[in-house]
């Protein structure tokens, strides 16, 4: 079964968005006696959005590399297009 790489990339990004929520980082990184709750919320939201953005950029960069390698080559101006002179219509 061959999965479309575009759909696979979107699926991976969605999985990362669901995993790395602000609550995930709040529970793992930004809890402590010296951090006020409002600052913990702010830091966890910012860190979550940064991690998701970085992963999205990486995933789409990998997809574009795959697409560049596997895309069919299309030559918009084949070499023979301009090989012969254009005939002038007879008046």
N, CA, C and O of each residue as an XYZ file, in Angstrom:
364
protein
N       0.839     -1.182      0.000
C       0.000      0.000      0.000
C       0.884      1.245      0.000
O       1.709      1.435      0.893
N       0.702      2.070     -0.991
C       1.501      3.273     -1.146
C       0.701      4.470     -0.651
O      -0.376      4.763     -1.169
N       1.231      5.156      0.349
C       0.550      6.309      0.926
C       1.079      7.573      0.261
O       2.281      7.709      0.032
N       0.186      8.479     -0.040
C       0.556      9.757     -0.636
C       1.435     10.536      0.353
O       1.015     10.763      1.488
N       2.638     10.948     -0.047
C       3.533     11.663      0.864
C       2.947     12.978      1.381
O       3.238     13.382      2.507
N       2.135     13.641      0.578
C       1.506     14.885      1.039
C       0.573     14.601      2.213
O       0.602     15.301      3.225
N      -0.250     13.570      2.066
C      -1.185     13.200      3.130
C      -0.415     12.712      4.352
O      -0.789     13.013      5.485
N       0.651     11.964      4.125
C       1.474     11.467      5.228
C       2.116     12.629      5.992
O       2.185     12.598      7.221
N       2.582     13.642      5.279
C       3.176     14.816      5.925
C       2.136     15.550      6.759
O       2.413     15.947      7.891
N       0.941     15.732      6.204
C      -0.126     16.390      6.970
C      -0.506     15.579      8.205
O      -0.780     16.151      9.260
N      -0.524     14.253      8.085
C      -0.873     13.396      9.213
C       0.176     13.520     10.323
O      -0.173     13.596     11.501
N       1.452     13.540      9.951
C       2.523     13.685     10.940
C       2.434     15.028     11.659
O       2.612     15.099     12.875
N       2.160     16.083     10.909
C       2.055     17.414     11.513
C       0.881     17.467     12.483
O       0.993     18.040     13.566
N      -0.237     16.875     12.099
C      -1.408     16.857     12.987
C      -1.113     16.073     14.262
O      -1.557     16.459     15.343
N      -0.369     14.979     14.143
C      -0.003     14.193     15.326
C       0.890     15.004     16.261
O       0.746     14.930     17.481
N       1.810     15.775     15.691
C       2.686     16.617     16.508
C       1.873     17.707     17.202
O       2.118     18.017     18.367
N       0.905     18.289     16.488
C       0.064     19.327     17.095
C      -0.735     18.778     18.268
O      -0.924     19.466     19.271
N      -1.202     17.547     18.144
C      -1.978     16.959     19.233
C      -1.091     16.557     20.409
O      -1.529     16.593     21.559
N       0.146     16.175     20.126
C       1.026     15.739     21.205
C       1.621     16.914     21.975
O       1.574     16.938     23.204
N       2.176     17.880     21.264
C       2.894     18.975     21.911
C       1.976     20.164     22.169
O       2.175     21.245     21.614
N       0.998     19.962     22.993
C       0.089     21.029     23.401
C       0.746     21.852     24.507
O       1.726     21.406     25.104
N       0.231     23.027     24.785
C       0.787     23.812     25.897
C       0.722     23.066     27.235
O       1.593     23.243     28.087
N      -0.302     22.240     27.417
C      -0.416     21.483     28.668
C       0.735     20.489     28.817
O       1.200     20.239     29.929
N       1.191     19.927     27.705
C       2.313     18.984     27.735
C       3.565     19.673     28.274
O       4.247     19.130     29.143
N       3.867     20.858     27.766
C       5.065     21.563     28.204
C       4.886     22.167     29.591
O       5.849     22.285     30.349
N       3.678     22.542     29.916
C       3.439     23.088     31.246
C       3.706     22.023     32.299
O       4.285     22.308     33.348
N       3.282     20.794     32.017
C       3.471     19.707     32.975
C       4.923     19.250     33.041
O       5.391     18.844     34.105
N       5.639     19.308     31.929
C       7.000     18.767     31.917
C       8.082     19.806     32.183
O       9.098     19.477     32.795
N       7.900     21.043     31.746
C       8.984     22.024     31.838
C       8.710     23.204     32.759
O       9.588     23.634     33.508
N       7.512     23.716     32.703
C       7.256     25.013     33.324
C       6.398     24.918     34.580
O       5.468     25.702     34.764
N       6.711     23.969     35.431
C       6.057     23.914     36.736
C       7.146     23.996     37.794
O       8.188     23.349     37.682
N       6.903     24.765     38.777
C       7.880     24.905     39.844
C       7.394     25.923     40.856
O       6.448     26.667     40.601
N       8.045     25.948     41.995
C       7.588     26.869     43.044
C       7.835     28.338     42.708
O       7.118     29.203     43.210
N       8.822     28.640     41.879
C       9.146     30.034     41.599
C       8.459     30.609     40.373
O       8.625     31.793     40.081
N       7.688     29.803     39.644
C       7.056     30.280     38.419
C       5.577     30.547     38.677
O       4.844     29.630     39.046
N       5.125     31.794     38.489
C       3.696     32.075     38.674
C       2.864     31.391     37.580
O       3.372     31.139     36.487
N       1.599     31.093     37.865
C       0.759     30.371     36.893
C       0.607     31.092     35.556
O       0.614     30.443     34.511
N       0.469     32.418     35.564
C       0.297     33.138     34.306
C       1.546     33.039     33.435
O       1.458     32.940     32.211
N       2.708     33.068     34.082
C       3.955     32.973     33.329
C       4.163     31.550     32.807
O       4.673     31.351     31.704
N       3.767     30.581     33.600
C       3.846     29.187     33.167
C       2.975     28.954     31.937
O       3.390     28.272     31.001
N       1.758     29.525     31.937
C       0.866     29.406     30.775
C       1.484     30.069     29.545
O       1.484     29.499     28.454
N       2.003     31.264     29.733
C       2.595     32.011     28.629
C       3.802     31.282     28.033
O       3.917     31.160     26.814
N       4.692     30.803     28.890
C       5.878     30.096     28.414
C       5.526     28.792     27.711
O       6.120     28.455     26.687
N       4.568     28.065     28.254
C       4.204     26.784     27.640
C       3.538     26.992     26.278
O       3.781     26.214     25.355
N       2.706     28.024     26.136
C       2.092     28.314     24.832
C       3.151     28.702     23.806
O       3.123     28.247     22.663
N       4.069     29.534     24.227
C       5.116     29.983     23.307
C       6.015     28.824     22.890
O       6.337     28.675     21.711
N       6.418     28.010     23.854
C       7.291     26.882     23.548
C       6.580     25.876     22.655
O       7.185     25.312     21.744
N       5.295     25.650     22.916
C       4.503     24.721     22.102
C       4.422     25.205     20.660
O       4.641     24.427     19.732
N       4.111     26.471     20.468
C       3.995     26.991     19.098
C       5.340     26.966     18.379
O       5.389     26.722     17.173
N       6.433     27.215     19.101
C       7.760     27.161     18.482
C       8.114     25.749     18.031
O       8.622     25.555     16.927
N       7.847     24.767     18.881
C       8.164     23.377     18.535
C       7.328     22.923     17.348
O       7.844     22.270     16.440
N       6.049     23.260     17.345
C       5.170     22.865     16.240
C       5.608     23.540     14.944
O       5.645     22.893     13.898
N       5.937     24.817     14.996
C       6.377     25.544     13.804
C       7.662     24.947     13.242
O       7.790     24.778     12.029
N       8.612     24.628     14.115
C       9.866     24.036     13.653
C       9.628     22.676     13.005
O      10.232     22.358     11.981
N       8.752     21.877     13.600
C       8.472     20.564     13.018
C       7.771     20.704     11.668
O       8.074     19.966     10.730
N       6.829     21.652     11.567
C       6.142     21.875     10.289
C       7.134     22.271      9.199
O       7.079     21.749      8.086
N       8.033     23.190      9.518
C       9.028     23.623      8.539
C       9.888     22.449      8.088
O      10.157     22.286      6.898
N      10.316     21.636      9.044
C      11.145     20.479      8.719
C      10.374     19.484      7.855
O      10.912     18.973      6.873
N       9.126     19.206      8.206
C       8.322     18.230      7.461
C       8.064     18.705      6.036
O       8.182     17.918      5.097
N       7.715     19.974      5.860
C       7.448     20.475      4.510
C       8.733     20.580      3.689
O       8.707     20.415      2.469
N       9.864     20.855      4.360
C      11.142     20.877      3.651
C      11.484     19.478      3.130
O      11.938     19.331      1.995
N      11.265     18.452      3.959
C      11.506     17.074      3.523
C      10.553     16.691      2.392
O      10.951     16.004      1.450
N       9.299     17.131      2.482
C       8.342     16.832      1.417
C       8.765     17.489      0.109
O       8.673     16.874     -0.953
N       9.226     18.732      0.180
C       9.633     19.413     -1.054
C      10.864     18.751     -1.668
O      10.988     18.693     -2.891
N      11.780     18.249     -0.828
C      12.927     17.508     -1.360
C      12.458     16.240     -2.054
O      12.930     15.914     -3.143
N      11.530     15.523     -1.428
C      10.996     14.300     -2.032
C      10.319     14.626     -3.357
O      10.505     13.921     -4.349
N       9.535     15.694     -3.364
C       8.794     16.062     -4.568
C       9.747     16.458     -5.696
O       9.524     16.118     -6.858
N      10.803     17.175     -5.340
C      11.763     17.603     -6.356
C      12.450     16.393     -6.997
O      12.715     16.392     -8.199
N      12.734     15.377     -6.200
C      13.395     14.180     -6.719
C      12.434     13.335     -7.542
O      12.819     12.797     -8.580
N      11.189     13.213     -7.093
C      10.244     12.296     -7.718
C       9.276     12.935     -8.703
O       8.477     12.232     -9.321
N       9.330     14.223     -8.859
C       8.413     14.880     -9.794
C       8.855     14.592    -11.224
O      10.052     14.514    -11.502
N       7.897     14.434    -12.124
C       8.288     14.209    -13.520
C       8.937     15.466    -14.085
O       8.528     16.587    -13.781
N       9.948     15.258    -14.905
C      10.618     16.419    -15.484
C       9.834     16.879    -16.706
O       9.536     16.101    -17.612
N       9.520     18.127    -16.700
C       8.766     18.714    -17.800
C       9.613     19.838    -18.368
O      10.011     20.761    -17.657
N       9.877     19.742    -19.646
C      10.655     20.776    -20.310
C       9.680     21.678    -21.054
O       9.070     21.264    -22.040
N       9.536     22.900    -20.584
C       8.578     23.809    -21.195
C       9.013     24.253    -22.585
O       8.172     24.538    -23.438
N      10.292     24.311    -22.813
C      10.816     24.708    -24.119
C      11.789     23.629    -24.589
O      12.994     23.732    -24.359
N      11.270     22.602    -25.243
C      12.179     21.562    -25.721
C      13.167     22.134    -26.733
O      12.866     23.126    -27.397
N      14.329     21.527    -26.856
C      15.361     22.102    -27.733
C      14.944     22.179    -29.198
O      15.423     23.051    -29.924
N      14.079     21.303    -29.639
C      13.683     21.317    -31.045
C      12.629     22.376    -31.353
O      12.291     22.571    -32.520
N      12.113     23.048    -30.366
C      11.052     24.031    -30.593
C      11.541     25.196    -31.452
O      10.805     25.697    -32.303
N      12.769     25.619    -31.232
C      13.290     26.779    -31.943
C      14.319     26.378    -32.999
O      15.084     27.214    -33.480
N      14.330     25.123    -33.349
C      15.312     24.626    -34.291
C      15.019     25.072    -35.723
O      15.939     25.422    -36.463
N      13.768     25.061    -36.110
C      13.394     25.396    -37.481
C      12.863     26.827    -37.528
O      12.140     27.254    -36.628
N      13.223     27.568    -38.581
C      12.711     28.941    -38.680
C      11.203     28.933    -38.943
O      10.661     28.011    -39.552
N      10.570     29.953    -38.480
C       9.130     30.084    -38.681
C       8.897     30.553    -40.109
O       9.501     31.527    -40.558
N       8.035     29.867    -40.806
C       7.741     30.246    -42.196
C       6.782     31.423    -42.219
O       5.819     31.494    -41.455
N       7.077     32.319    -43.102
C       6.205     33.471    -43.268
C       5.043     33.078    -44.181
O       5.256     32.396    -45.184
N       3.839     33.490    -43.857
C       2.724     33.154    -44.741
C       2.874     33.866    -46.086
O       3.381     34.986    -46.159
N       2.437     33.215    -47.115
C       2.528     33.799    -48.455
C       1.388     34.788    -48.650
O       0.237     34.498    -48.327
N       1.717     35.944    -49.173
C       0.703     36.976    -49.397
C       0.259     37.037    -50.805
O      -0.593     37.857    -51.149
